[in-house]
Amino acid sequence: MKRFDRELHLIMWAAETDGAGGITDWDILLDGCRKGDRKAQKRLFDRLSPKMFPLCIRYMGNREAAEDVLQEGFITLFSRLDSYAGKGSFEGWARRLFVNTALMQLRKNDALAGSDDIDAARSLSSEAPSAVETLGYRELMKLIASLPEGLRTVFNLYVIEGYSHKEIAEALGMEEATSRSKLQRARIRLQELMKGIR
């Protein structure tokens, strides 16, 4: 039995490290999930949830809402596995799916409703130096989570996910100028919060 386990481990290691475009461990895992294999689904959940849960917390702002989005995200992921064409990173594809799940939940809760006064937002500026260097990752994530939902969502999409203001505007149903305004307000608010913890 030990020999079999060792051989299986070597096969899985070779699949995981195959750089020649061959079968990877992701391919094996996803194939099992597509066939409805509960063990494969559990392994996929165990592999992705530590990466997707922090993303959900960043968007939702609290653990309970993030857990709901994580669960909904996995339901969506398992139902849409056939739409993953194998082009690009599976984790990247899954990440975008979880971001969209969080955005749908925020829209459902009407958290992104309303728009900012653009003229008032233009007058906001901050000459204060950034204090990000003095914070640890966990502290920074807590500060981001404390932002109001609309500001937090735009900040996450722009700064962390790398969306453009045009993409954010399309995803959230707002003007590009509103997206820029919310980002500016989020940055100013984060700077204010950082000053408070020094």
N, C-alpha and C positions, 0 to 999 in steps of 0.2 A: 504494500500500500504506500509506503514511503517513496518508493521509486516512482509510482504513478503520480503522486503529488508533486514530486520534484520535476518530472517531465512536463506535467501540466503547467507548473510555474514557469518553466523555461519556454514553453509554447506561448503562454500569455505575455511573458517578458519580450519575446521576439516580436509578437504582434504589436505590443505597445510601442516598441522602439523602431518599427519598420519605417525607414525613411525613403524607401524606394517606391512609394505609391501603392504598396500592397495593403493587405488587410490589417487594420489597426484594432486595438482593443475597443475603441469607440464603435467601429463597424460591428464587431461581435456583440457588444452590449446593445446597440440600437436594433440589430436584427432580432435579438431575443425579445426586446420590448415591443417591436412591431408584431411579433407572433403572440403577444399576450403573456409572455413568461413573467410571472410575478417576482421571481427571484431576480431577474434582469432589471425589472422596474425598480425593485428595492435598491439594487446596486447603483442604478442611475440616480435615484433620489439621494442616496448616501453620498454619491460623488459630487452632485451639483448643489445640493442644498447649502453646504457651508459657504459656497461662493454666491449663491443667489439670495440667501437670507439677509446679509448685510445690505445688498442692493435694495431689497424690499423695505428695510428699516429706513434707509436714506430717503426714500420717496414717501413713505407713510408716516414717519415720525414717531411711531411707537410700536412696541413689540407685538401687541395683540393684532393690530391692523396689518402689520407685516406678515404675521403668521397666516392670516386669511389670504393675503395676496400670494404668499408662497404656495399655499395649497391650491388656490385657483390657477396659479401659473403652471403647476405640475399637471393639473387636470387638462389644461389647454395643451401643454407640451405633449402629453401622451396621446391626445386626440389628433394632434397635427404632425406627428412624427413623419408621416408619409410625405409631407410638404418639404421636409429637409432633403435637398437634392444632393447633399454630400459635397457641395462646393463651398469652400471656406471652412472656417472653424465651427464645429458643432457648438462649442461653448459660446462663441460669438452669436450664433443664431439663437441659442437658448436665452442668452442675456437680453437680446432685443425683445424676445417674446415676454420675458418677465418685466422689462421696462414698460412695454405696451399694456400688460396686465395691470400694473400699478397705475398707469395713466387712466385706464378705463375705470378703475375703482375711484380714483380722484374725481373724474368727470361725473360718475354715478352719484357721488356724495356732494356734487356741485361745489367742490373745493376750489375749482379753477374759474368759477364764474366771476363776472365783473371785470372791469379793466381799470387801469391806473390813469390818473390824471397825468398825461404825457408832459404838459408844460411844467407841472410841479416836479416831476421826476427829472426833467432836464436841469432844474436848478439844484438838484442834489449832487453834491460832489464831495469827495473826501481826499484830502491831501495827507491824511495820516498814513504813516508807513504800515505795511502789513506785519501782523504779528504771528503769521502762520508758522514761521520757523521755530517759535517758542512752544508750540503745542505738539502734543503727541497725537497719533492717529485717532485713538479713542476719544480724546477730548474734542478734536476737530469734528468727528462724526456726531458727537452729542450736540455740538453747537449747530451743525447743519440741520440735525433733526429738530432743533428747537425753533427753526424758522417757520413762519406761517406757510401753509401748504402751497400756495401759489408761488411764493418766492423760492421755497425749497425745491419745488418741481423744476422750475426754470434753471435754477442753479445747478441741480444734478444733471439735467439734460445737457446744458452747455459746458460746464466745467468738467464734469466727471465722465459723461458719455460721449462728449465731443460733437453733439448736434450743432448745426448752424442755427442762427436766429430764424431763417426761413423755414427750416425743418421743424423747429419748435413751434412756430406760428401755425404751420399746417397741422401738426399733431394735436395742438391744444385749442385750435380754432380761435386764434387771436391775431392781432396785427404784429408784424415784426418789431415795430416800435414799442409795443407793449412788452414783448419778450425782452428787448434791450433794457427797458425801464425796470422790469422785475429783477433782472440780473444785477443792475446797478444798485437797486434797493437791497437785494440780498447781500451783496458785497459790503455795503455800508453797515448793514445790520450785523453782519459777522464781525466786522472790525470793532463795532461798539461792544459786542459781546466779548471779544478777545481782550479789550481794554479792561473790562470788568473782572477778568480772572487773573490779571497780572498782579 
